[in-house]
Amino acid sequence: DFVNATAHDAAHRLHLLLWLKSFQRLGYFPTLADVPAAVVFHLRASLTLPATVQPGYAQPRMLYRHQQALRAYLDVLPCDDTARQPVVTRVRQPGDAHPVAP
């Protein structure tokens, strides 16, 4: 439902579903070229799209919009400097058994 409501073009529905399922499994957005052909085939079939619909963005702006929409849908934030700071602070605390280089 999310994919169909968000993307109206067949190729964009495929892209969005590929990223949704990949992000749910991997925790990040892989490049569409890195998604295995079997996964592309399966998700394309689940959307009942013809084999002529291939992954790939003609406009990078749409790629960014889809990532934004997926983050909002999954309620996740991008890992930026604000998100990294608590991790860096914890890792750099003195007395750690296994110090990590900065």
Backbone as JSON, one array per atom type, in Angstrom:
{
  "sequence": "DFVNATAHDAAHRLHLLLWLKSFQRLGYFPTLADVPAAVVFHLRASLTLPATVQPGYAQPRMLYRHQQALRAYLDVLPCDDTARQPVVTRVRQPGDAHPVAP",
  "N": [[0.82, -1.19, 0.0], [1.92, 1.25, 0.83], [3.93, 1.64, -1.12], [2.44, 1.78, -3.53], [0.9, 4.03, -2.99], [2.81, 5.99, -2.79], [4.48, 6.02, -5.06], [3.79, 6.47, -8.44], [4.52, 5.83, -11.0], [5.5, 2.93, -12.85], [8.21, 2.02, -12.84], [9.22, 3.5, -10.7], [7.71, 2.46, -8.6], [8.79, -0.1, -8.49], [11.48, 0.53, -7.8], [11.11, 1.72, -5.28], [9.99, -0.4, -3.8], [12.09, -2.25, -3.96], [14.06, -0.89, -2.49], [12.72, -0.61, -0.04], [12.41, -3.28, 0.89], [15.1, -4.06, 0.87], [16.25, -2.24, 2.68], [14.85, -2.93, 5.01], [15.93, -5.43, 5.45], [18.76, -5.12, 5.34], [19.4, -2.7, 6.6], [20.34, -0.42, 5.44], [20.5, 1.63, 2.45], [21.12, -0.01, -0.39], [22.93, 0.3, -3.52], [20.93, 0.23, -6.43], [21.93, -1.39, -8.4], [23.32, -3.28, -6.97], [21.45, -4.98, -5.91], [20.42, -8.29, -5.89], [19.64, -10.09, -8.91], [17.65, -12.04, -8.7], [16.09, -11.13, -6.59], [15.15, -8.72, -7.64], [13.64, -9.77, -9.76], [11.69, -11.26, -8.34], [10.35, -9.25, -6.79], [9.48, -7.56, -8.81], [7.68, -9.25, -10.09], [5.85, -9.54, -8.0], [4.67, -7.08, -8.01], [3.39, -7.26, -10.34], [4.62, -6.35, -12.73], [5.94, -5.81, -16.03], [8.82, -7.49, -17.51], [10.31, -5.62, -18.77], [10.51, -3.41, -17.16], [12.98, -2.0, -15.46], [15.4, -1.66, -12.76], [16.69, 1.54, -11.77], [17.49, 4.98, -11.78], [16.54, 7.81, -13.59], [16.51, 10.39, -12.82], [18.29, 11.84, -10.3], [17.14, 13.32, -8.26], [14.67, 12.14, -7.69], [15.48, 9.75, -6.54], [16.51, 10.67, -4.09], [14.13, 11.69, -2.97], [12.65, 9.34, -2.69], [14.2, 7.96, -0.81], [13.89, 9.67, 1.38], [11.09, 9.41, 1.79], [10.92, 6.7, 2.47], [12.44, 6.62, 4.83], [10.81, 8.17, 6.48], [8.48, 6.59, 6.48], [9.42, 4.23, 7.68], [10.22, 5.26, 10.02], [12.89, 6.07, 10.68], [16.04, 7.71, 11.15], [18.54, 9.43, 9.23], [21.99, 8.5, 9.51], [23.79, 10.83, 10.77], [26.14, 13.42, 11.76], [25.09, 14.25, 14.24], [23.77, 11.96, 15.11], [25.9, 10.2, 15.31], [27.5, 11.19, 17.37], [26.87, 10.41, 20.18], [27.74, 7.74, 20.07], [30.46, 7.95, 19.4], [31.35, 9.34, 21.66], [30.91, 7.43, 23.67], [32.61, 5.36, 22.85], [35.09, 6.55, 23.11], [35.48, 6.8, 25.84], [37.49, 6.85, 28.78], [39.23, 4.02, 30.16], [38.09, 1.91, 28.9], [38.08, -1.49, 27.95], [38.91, -2.21, 25.45], [40.41, -0.08, 23.66], [39.6, 2.28, 21.07], [40.87, 3.63, 18.12], [40.77, 7.09, 17.17]],
  "CA": [[0.0, 0.0, 0.0], [2.81, 2.41, 0.89], [4.61, 1.79, -2.42], [1.46, 2.23, -4.52], [0.46, 5.38, -2.64], [3.93, 6.92, -2.88], [5.02, 6.06, -6.42], [2.73, 6.22, -9.42], [5.16, 5.26, -12.19], [5.84, 1.52, -12.63], [9.63, 1.9, -12.47], [9.4, 4.06, -9.36], [7.17, 1.49, -7.64], [9.8, -1.15, -8.36], [12.61, 1.08, -7.04], [10.7, 1.92, -3.89], [9.84, -1.71, -3.17], [13.44, -2.81, -3.82], [14.72, -0.24, -1.36], [12.0, -0.92, 1.2], [12.77, -4.63, 1.33], [16.54, -4.09, 1.14], [16.5, -1.51, 3.93], [14.34, -3.73, 6.12], [16.82, -6.57, 5.66], [20.16, -4.74, 5.5], [19.56, -1.53, 7.46], [20.86, 0.69, 4.65], [20.05, 1.63, 1.07], [22.16, -0.42, -1.34], [22.69, 0.8, -4.86], [20.01, -0.68, -7.09], [22.73, -2.35, -9.16], [23.8, -4.31, -6.04], [20.36, -5.87, -5.52], [20.5, -9.49, -6.73], [18.64, -10.21, -9.98], [16.53, -12.87, -8.23], [15.24, -10.26, -5.76], [14.48, -7.83, -8.58], [12.64, -10.59, -10.47], [10.61, -11.59, -7.42], [9.58, -8.06, -6.43], [8.81, -7.1, -10.03], [6.53, -10.14, -10.26], [4.85, -9.27, -6.96], [3.98, -5.87, -8.44], [2.86, -7.61, -11.67], [5.21, -5.46, -13.72], [6.63, -6.56, -17.09], [10.28, -7.6, -17.39], [10.93, -4.43, -19.35], [10.7, -2.42, -16.09], [14.28, -2.28, -14.86], [15.82, -0.71, -11.73], [17.58, 2.62, -12.17], [16.87, 6.3, -11.74], [16.95, 8.79, -14.6], [16.63, 11.66, -12.11], [18.78, 11.65, -8.93], [16.24, 13.99, -7.32], [13.65, 11.17, -7.29], [16.17, 8.84, -5.64], [16.53, 11.34, -2.79], [12.75, 11.74, -2.46], [12.26, 7.99, -2.26], [14.89, 7.67, 0.45], [13.2, 10.47, 2.42], [9.78, 8.8, 2.03], [11.13, 5.43, 3.18], [12.86, 6.92, 6.22], [9.61, 8.62, 7.21], [7.59, 5.44, 6.62], [10.02, 3.29, 8.62], [10.52, 6.03, 11.23], [14.32, 6.03, 10.95], [16.76, 8.93, 10.82], [19.84, 9.16, 8.63], [23.11, 8.53, 10.46], [24.59, 12.02, 10.52], [27.05, 13.74, 12.87], [24.32, 14.28, 15.48], [23.51, 10.57, 15.52], [27.18, 9.54, 15.61], [28.17, 11.76, 18.54], [26.81, 9.57, 21.38], [28.54, 6.53, 19.87], [31.86, 8.36, 19.5], [31.61, 9.67, 23.07], [30.98, 6.17, 24.43], [33.8, 4.61, 22.44], [36.29, 7.25, 23.57], [35.54, 6.92, 27.29], [38.67, 6.21, 29.34], [38.99, 2.82, 30.94], [37.51, 0.84, 28.1], [38.97, -2.64, 27.83], [39.42, -2.26, 24.08], [40.36, 1.29, 23.12], [39.44, 2.41, 19.62], [41.56, 4.82, 17.6], [39.82, 8.08, 16.63]],
  "C": [[0.87, 1.26, 0.0], [3.44, 2.68, -0.48], [3.64, 2.34, -3.46], [0.98, 3.65, -4.24], [1.56, 6.42, -2.87], [4.43, 7.1, -4.31], [3.93, 5.67, -7.42], [3.26, 5.61, -10.71], [5.6, 3.84, -11.87], [7.3, 1.35, -12.18], [9.87, 2.42, -11.06], [8.8, 3.14, -8.29], [8.16, 0.37, -7.42], [10.98, -0.67, -7.52], [12.28, 1.18, -5.56], [10.58, 0.59, -3.16], [11.21, -2.38, -2.98], [14.15, -2.21, -2.61], [14.04, -0.54, -0.04], [12.46, -2.28, 1.73], [14.26, -4.73, 1.65], [16.86, -3.4, 2.46], [16.01, -2.29, 5.13], [15.28, -4.88, 6.45], [18.24, -6.14, 6.04], [20.4, -3.58, 6.47], [20.18, -0.34, 6.75], [20.3, 0.57, 3.23], [21.19, 1.19, 0.16], [21.93, 0.29, -2.67], [21.78, -0.22, -5.55], [20.76, -1.73, -7.9], [23.23, -3.5, -8.28], [22.7, -5.27, -5.57], [20.39, -7.08, -6.45], [19.33, -9.57, -7.73], [17.43, -11.03, -9.52], [15.56, -12.05, -7.38], [14.46, -9.3, -6.66], [13.35, -8.57, -9.29], [11.43, -10.86, -9.58], [9.73, -10.37, -7.1], [8.87, -7.48, -7.65], [7.56, -7.95, -10.28], [5.45, -9.86, -9.23], [4.07, -7.99, -7.26], [3.27, -6.07, -9.78], [3.32, -6.62, -12.74], [5.9, -6.3, -14.8], [8.14, -6.55, -16.89], [11.0, -6.4, -17.98], [11.17, -3.33, -18.31], [11.96, -2.81, -15.32], [14.62, -1.26, -13.78], [16.77, 0.34, -12.3], [16.83, 3.93, -12.23], [17.42, 7.18, -12.86], [17.2, 10.14, -13.94], [17.09, 11.42, -10.66], [17.86, 12.29, -7.88], [15.16, 13.03, -6.82], [14.24, 10.14, -6.33], [16.16, 9.41, -4.22], [15.13, 11.37, -2.17], [12.29, 10.38, -1.96], [12.93, 7.61, -0.95], [14.23, 8.42, 1.61], [11.86, 9.81, 2.79], [9.92, 7.5, 2.81], [11.57, 5.66, 4.61], [11.66, 7.35, 7.05], [8.69, 7.44, 7.47], [8.12, 4.46, 7.67], [10.4, 3.94, 9.95], [11.99, 5.86, 11.65], [14.94, 7.35, 10.51], [18.06, 8.57, 10.13], [20.93, 9.26, 9.69], [24.01, 9.7, 10.1], [25.48, 12.29, 11.73], [26.34, 13.77, 14.21], [24.07, 12.87, 16.0], [24.78, 9.85, 15.93], [27.78, 9.99, 16.93], [28.06, 10.9, 19.8], [27.65, 8.29, 21.26], [30.02, 6.87, 20.03], [32.23, 8.66, 20.95], [31.78, 8.39, 23.89], [32.25, 5.4, 24.1], [35.07, 5.25, 22.99], [36.41, 7.37, 25.08], [36.78, 6.21, 27.81], [38.29, 4.96, 30.13], [38.35, 1.7, 30.17], [38.56, -0.28, 27.95], [39.62, -2.7, 26.44], [39.35, -0.87, 23.48], [40.29, 1.28, 21.6], [40.13, 3.71, 19.2], [40.55, 5.78, 17.03], [39.77, 8.08, 15.13]]
}
